[in-house]
Amino acid sequence: MIPSAFSFYKPDNLQKAINLIADFGDEGRVIAGGHSLIPVMKQRLTDIKHLIDLSAINELKGIKIKGSSISIGAMTTQVELITNAELFKVAPVIREASLQIADPQVRNLGTIGGNVANGDPANDMPGLMQLLDATYTINGKNGVREIKAREFYEGAYFTAREDDEILVSISFNSPIGGYAYEKQKRKIGDYATAAAGVILSVDNGVCSSASIALTNLSDTPIYCSDAVSMLIGKQIDDSLLSEVTKSCVEQSDPVADQRGPVEFKKYVAGIVVNKALNRAFDRS
Ligand SMILES: Cc1cc2nc3c(=O)[nH]c(=O)nc-3n(C[C@H](O)[C@H](O)[C@H](O)COP(=O)(O)OP(=O)(O)OC[C@H]3O[C@@H](n4cnc5c(N)ncnc54)[C@H](O)[C@@H]3O)c2cc1C
């Protein structure tokens, strides 16, 4: 199908984009890589009258690393996340997770901003950003505000971002310790049946800090705070990792769909969480 008619704008700075989205209200929408938005426009699941392309706005691009602080512009593509050698040095889990997204064609255009702003529970980056305890910087006609990734997602396709706000950048501190992002999917290019990210810091076998987040196991990403509390200060062994895995699976709340029934998804959740915990521990 072809989308219904719309007018197209390509502002060359952020303020112009903010003014346009404020003027158009519900009838306007920004477009980044278009890999999520264009399919829903073509299926006429959404009726957009004014499309604002963010691709000419340099303020939204690039990866800045200062010591342990990392800031990534919303229009940074997934392929840039994979190929940036400096980013790999300070946050290798980003490359590991990004390489598991879709296929090279999608990753060439798909952006980190579009992936996290979309609010699709199947997208990998919202969970990854909760894993990293990232902060989103958002700008709109009422000014700039910051929202933690762990507080951003309210339901499938519902986020704390207002319609007239633009996600500008994503920032976080370089994670310390071992890491892993494990994803089970039906085939290359598919979204996750279940995925899990883990970061673990271990001193003499004792966990000193941890983070665990899940993808596509609820209508929002899940930060597993109970499981994290079970790890901190404890000697890590197989039995603790099994208990932690069980806690993550209990926190999951998947729905049955073409990727399988609820029981299967919970089973897969247990596998990906346990694999991620073990791999992060081995790397710590
Ligand atoms: C075949 C296929 C397979 C895929 N598989 C995966 C997968 O396995 N894992 C995964 O994570 N993703 C997957 N994706 C999604 C893809 O990786 C993109 O990240 C995703 O489409 C969103 O990024 P985009 O830049 O294309 O955003 P767009 O499609 O341009 O935008 C998506 C939404 O976000 C809004 N938006 C975009 N940028 C901003 C901004 N800066 N501020 C505010 N709102 C904004 C738009 O208005 C729109 O509502 C897949 C896509 C396809 C087509």
The ligand as an SDF file (V2000), in Angstrom:
LIG
                    3D

 53 58  0  0  0  0  0  0  0  0999 V2000
   12.6730   -5.8110    9.1140 C   0  0  0  0  0  0  0  0  0  0  0  0
   12.9680   -5.0550   10.3720 C   0  0  0  0  0  0  0  0  0  0  0  0
   13.4890   -5.7360   11.4570 C   0  0  0  0  0  0  0  0  0  0  0  0
   13.7640   -5.0450   12.6490 C   0  0  0  0  0  0  0  0  0  0  0  0
   14.2970   -5.7610   13.6900 N   0  0  0  0  0  0  0  0  0  0  0  0
   14.6040   -5.1020   14.8270 C   0  0  0  0  0  0  0  0  0  0  0  0
   15.1700   -5.7940   15.9350 C   0  0  0  0  0  0  0  0  0  0  0  0
   15.4260   -6.9910   15.9100 O   0  0  0  0  0  0  0  0  0  0  0  0
   15.4440   -5.0630   17.0490 N   0  0  0  0  0  0  0  0  0  0  0  0
   15.2080   -3.7180   17.1190 C   0  0  0  0  0  0  0  0  0  0  0  0
   15.5020   -3.1230   18.1490 O   0  0  0  0  0  0  0  0  0  0  0  0
   14.6870   -3.0550   16.0910 N   0  0  0  0  0  0  0  0  0  0  0  0
   14.3800   -3.6960   14.9550 C   0  0  0  0  0  0  0  0  0  0  0  0
   13.8500   -2.9940   13.9140 N   0  0  0  0  0  0  0  0  0  0  0  0
   13.6030   -1.5370   14.0940 C   0  0  0  0  0  0  0  0  0  0  0  0
   14.7970   -0.6920   13.6030 C   0  0  0  0  0  0  0  0  0  0  0  0
   15.9610   -1.1460   14.1940 O   0  0  0  0  0  0  0  0  0  0  0  0
   14.7300    0.8330   13.9380 C   0  0  0  0  0  0  0  0  0  0  0  0
   15.4740    1.1090   15.0740 O   0  0  0  0  0  0  0  0  0  0  0  0
   13.4180    1.3400   14.2410 C   0  0  0  0  0  0  0  0  0  0  0  0
   12.6710    1.1870   13.0500 O   0  0  0  0  0  0  0  0  0  0  0  0
   13.3410    2.8260   14.6930 C   0  0  0  0  0  0  0  0  0  0  0  0
   14.3590    3.6280   14.2090 O   0  0  0  0  0  0  0  0  0  0  0  0
   14.1570    4.6200   12.9830 P   0  0  0  0  0  0  0  0  0  0  0  0
   15.3280    5.5170   13.0170 O   0  0  0  0  0  0  0  0  0  0  0  0
   13.8780    3.8470   11.7600 O   0  0  0  0  0  0  0  0  0  0  0  0
   12.8530    5.4440   13.4580 O   0  0  0  0  0  0  0  0  0  0  0  0
   11.4970    5.9480   12.6620 P   0  0  0  0  0  0  0  0  0  0  0  0
   10.8730    4.7730   12.0270 O   0  0  0  0  0  0  0  0  0  0  0  0
   11.9160    7.0710   11.7670 O   0  0  0  0  0  0  0  0  0  0  0  0
   10.7050    6.4870   13.8740 O   0  0  0  0  0  0  0  0  0  0  0  0
   10.0870    5.6130   14.8170 C   0  0  0  0  0  0  0  0  0  0  0  0
    9.2170    6.4450   15.7600 C   0  0  0  0  0  0  0  0  0  0  0  0
   10.0250    7.2220   16.6220 O   0  0  0  0  0  0  0  0  0  0  0  0
    9.7580    8.6120   16.4570 C   0  0  0  0  0  0  0  0  0  0  0  0
   11.0520    9.2900   16.4810 N   0  0  0  0  0  0  0  0  0  0  0  0
   12.1390    9.0120   15.7210 C   0  0  0  0  0  0  0  0  0  0  0  0
   13.1700    9.7890   16.1020 N   0  0  0  0  0  0  0  0  0  0  0  0
   12.7200   10.5950   17.0870 C   0  0  0  0  0  0  0  0  0  0  0  0
   13.3080   11.6140   17.8740 C   0  0  0  0  0  0  0  0  0  0  0  0
   14.5880   11.9690   17.7680 N   0  0  0  0  0  0  0  0  0  0  0  0
   12.5260   12.2420   18.8070 N   0  0  0  0  0  0  0  0  0  0  0  0
   11.2290   11.8810   18.9750 C   0  0  0  0  0  0  0  0  0  0  0  0
   10.6210   10.9080   18.2650 N   0  0  0  0  0  0  0  0  0  0  0  0
   11.3580   10.2750   17.3290 C   0  0  0  0  0  0  0  0  0  0  0  0
    9.0270    8.7430   15.0950 C   0  0  0  0  0  0  0  0  0  0  0  0
    8.1550    9.8590   15.0730 O   0  0  0  0  0  0  0  0  0  0  0  0
    8.2920    7.4290   15.0470 C   0  0  0  0  0  0  0  0  0  0  0  0
    7.1010    7.5150   15.7790 O   0  0  0  0  0  0  0  0  0  0  0  0
   13.5450   -3.6470   12.7250 C   0  0  0  0  0  0  0  0  0  0  0  0
   13.0010   -2.9540   11.6280 C   0  0  0  0  0  0  0  0  0  0  0  0
   12.7160   -3.6440   10.4600 C   0  0  0  0  0  0  0  0  0  0  0  0
   12.1550   -2.8800    9.2950 C   0  0  0  0  0  0  0  0  0  0  0  0
  1  2  1  0
  2  3  1  0
  2 52  2  0
  3  4  2  0
  4  5  1  0
  4 50  1  0
  5  6  2  0
  6  7  1  0
  6 13  1  0
  7  8  2  0
  7  9  1  0
  9 10  1  0
 10 11  2  0
 10 12  1  0
 12 13  2  0
 13 14  1  0
 14 15  1  0
 14 50  1  0
 15 16  1  0
 16 17  1  0
 16 18  1  0
 18 19  1  0
 18 20  1  0
 20 21  1  0
 20 22  1  0
 22 23  1  0
 23 24  1  0
 24 25  2  0
 24 26  1  0
 24 27  1  0
 27 28  1  0
 28 29  2  0
 28 30  1  0
 28 31  1  0
 31 32  1  0
 32 33  1  0
 33 34  1  0
 33 48  1  0
 34 35  1  0
 35 36  1  0
 35 46  1  0
 36 37  1  0
 36 45  1  0
 37 38  2  0
 38 39  1  0
 39 40  1  0
 39 45  2  0
 40 41  1  0
 40 42  2  0
 42 43  1  0
 43 44  2  0
 44 45  1  0
 46 47  1  0
 46 48  1  0
 48 49  1  0
 50 51  2  0
 51 52  1  0
 52 53  1  0
M  END
$$$$
